Amino acid sequence: MKGLYSFIVKPLESRYDNIKKIDNKNLIINTSIENHVFVSKKAVVVSTPAAYATDIKVGDKLYVHHNIFRRFYDVKGREKNSATYFKDDLYFVSLEQIYMYNLNCNLNYCFIKPLNNQSSLYNRKEEPNIGIVKYSNKPLEAAGITPGTLITFTPNSEFEFIIEGERLYCMKSNDIALTHEYQGNEIENNPSWAKSY
């Protein structure tokens, strides 16, 4: 079974990431299906497209768009699967909806570590629009923007992922506006709750 232009995937664990483990007990932190924050973004490849060759293989772990596994209520209040649903917990995913495979960034996506705010002038925990590149991509690396580069990104271009117990922002390469000299005193903002996912 192969899609012509789409990958067929299944959730890595479940469709929603809404359970947090605390002292060997499971705490359900959200019961609403509409909230995109708690939809799982982790998938496993079941089959690759028939129309083209790709570096992504069957069994690879993916990070995908949050609407792939999302459920919703229609205008009559009936619970529905997303348009990507195929059957039996299998979903179609286009190449553009895959952000990362096996910890390699796909296409022009990259992942950025947010920084703690060190200024007493802001009442925020996080430095706005500044971060350190954690996972780069080939075009960025060709431009000298490699993991560890301190960057400024455009407002509202980031969306949150938890990858390997780290809270990271995913964005496109062209959302990176500036690079900075790395001072060495920057502190990553990785809250303790991120490590429990």
N, C-alpha and C positions, 0 to 999 in steps of 0.2 A: 504494500500500500504506500503510494507516494503522491504528494501533491505536485502539481505541475510547476508552479512558481513559489509555493509556500512550503515551509517546514511544518511538520506535524510534531507537536510537543505535548507533554503532560506535566502537571505540577510536580515539582521536586518532592514536596512533602504533602501539602494540601493547598487548596485554593486561597486560603486566608492565613495571614500571619498575625493572629490575634490572641495568641496564648503566650504568656511569659512565665518562665519557671522561677519560683522564689522558694528557697528552702525545701526543695524536693516536692513542691506542690505547684500545680498549674493554676495560674490566674488568667481568666478570660478578660481581656482588656477592652474588647469591643464586640458587640453582638449585632451591629447593623451591617447589612450587606452593601449599603450604598457608599460608605466611606472608603475612598480609594487608598487612603493611607495604610489600611490593614489588608489590602489585597496582596497576595504573594506575587513577587516578581521573579521567583526562581523556578526554572523549568528544566526538563531533560529532553533531549532530542530523540524522537521515536523514528522519524524518517526525514531525509533531506529532499530538496526539490529535484524533480526529474529533468527540468529544462536547463540547468546550469550546474557547473562544478563549484564547490565551495570548500573552504578550509574547515568548516563546521561539520562534525561527524556525528553519527548515531551514538548516543550515550553521553555526549558532551553536556556539561552543566551550563545553562544560560541565565542571564538576567535580562528580562523582557519588560515591555510596556505594562503598566498596571491594569489596563483595560482588557488584557488577554483573558484572565480568569475571573474577571468581575461579573457579578450578577446584579440585576436591577429590577425595579418594578415598572411595568408599563403604565399607560394612562388609566387602565382599568384595575390597577393594583395587583396584577398577576406577576409572579416572580419569573424572570427570564434569564437565560444565559446570554453572554455577549455574542456579537456577530461572528466571532472567531471560533465559537464552539463547533466541533465536528460530531463526535459521538463518544460515549464510554470514557469520559474524562480525557479526551484528546482534543487538541485545539490547533487551528491553523495560525501560523505566524509568518509574516513577511520579513525579509532580510532587514528592512528599515526599523522593525520593531524589536530587533535584538540589539541590546546595548553592549553586552559582554558575553564571551564564551570562554570557558576554562581560564578565567582571569586575564583574557586578552580583549582589548577594546575592539568593537566592531565598527566598521566604516569610519565616520568622523566623530565618534563619541569618546569622551574622556571622563575620568573621575577625579574629583578634587577633595582634599581634606580641609574642612573649615577650621578656622583658627579662633582661639579664645580672644576676647576683647581685652586689651591691656590698658585701654584709655579710661581714665576716671571721668571723662566728659560724656561718655555714652552709658546709658542704663541698659546695656545688652550684654548677654553672656558671650555672644559671638561677634567677631569682626565682620562688618557687612561687606560682601562682594570681594573678599580676599581669601585665598587659600593656597594650598601646596598641592601640586600635581602628584597624585598617587599612581594612577594608571594612565599612560599616554597612548597615542596611536601613531601610526607610521608618518602621516603628514606633519603632525606636531613635532615628532622627534627629528624629522628632516629640517624643521625650522629651529631646532635647538631647544625645544620645550620638552624636557625629559622629566621622569619622576624626580621629585625634589625641588622643582622650579617653583618659586613664589610668584603667584599671578593675581591679577585683578580680573574679575569676570563681570559681565553686564548684569544689571539688576533683573531679577525674576527669570533668569535663564536656567536656574538650577532646580533639580528635583532629587529628593532624598532616597538613598539606598542604604541598607546595612549589608556590607560585604565583609566576610571573614571577621565578624565582630566589630567592624569599624563603621561609623557613620560617615558616609561620603556623599558628595553631590555629583550627579551625572549631568553633563552638558555637552553641547557640540563644540567642536574646535573653534568655530568663529565666534563663540561666546566669550572667549578669552580676549580681553582688551589690552592688557599690559603684562609685561614681566618685570620683576623687581630684583634687586640684589638681595640675596638671602642673608639676613642679619645673624641668624643663629639663636635669637632669643624668642622666636615665635613659638607659641604653645598650641598644639592641636586641640580642637574641641571635640572630644570623643566621650560622650556621657556614658556612665556605667550601664544604663539600661540597654545600650546598643550591643553590649557584649553578651547579653542573654538571648539574642536571636540566633 
